[in-house]
Amino acid sequence: MFHKEGFKIIILSFLISTSLVISIEILAKIEMVKNILQILVLSQFLIILYFFRNPKRNIKIDYERVLSPADGKIVAINNIFENEFLKSERIQISIFLSPLDIHVNRYPVSGDIIYSKYHHGDYLVAWHPKSSEKNERTSVVIKNKKFGEILYRQIAGAIARRIVNYAKENSYAEQGEDSGFIKFGSRVDVFLPLETDVKVKVGDRVIGGITIIA
């Protein structure tokens, strides 16, 4: 039900929330004040549980399709020159994850992981056009039999300061499996060959591991 990246935070938050609720019960003398404070503490704990939720999904592997690597909203679809690894013009599909979205990232295709690199950077808002090149980020390239080399990028935002990337070079990625996690608001970009048939448009909501994006 909850992602492993949240276990430590959930346990710590539970202990702190429990201590605060008990302290408020003992120290607060006015019943209404006591109730309000306890509700605020419990609400904070429920928000943390909500953020780290990880519902099970019936992911159908499809080697002819590219699945969305994240939950969120399509904020950009552009032809752009990818200059980090691919060194060629590609279709860039950008997905923005709000703090309310599920923040599990998934492999969009199956294949050999031939590149995985972390980059230090800035913390521009995740929907900023330059965030893909300027912000803290990780870039992963999967060599797929149908689509060739596909790059996807996890991008930190103005709030998100913690990118978790599971992709290891010289290992195999299975479509739909967890590829990482970004804590709080963030963005994921996918770079596809120009001849790819894109199936989404700007403004669409997508579901990681479920929605076919190309």
Order of alpha helices (4+ residues) and beta strands (2+ residues): alpha-alpha-beta-beta-beta-beta-alpha-beta-beta-beta-beta-beta-beta-beta
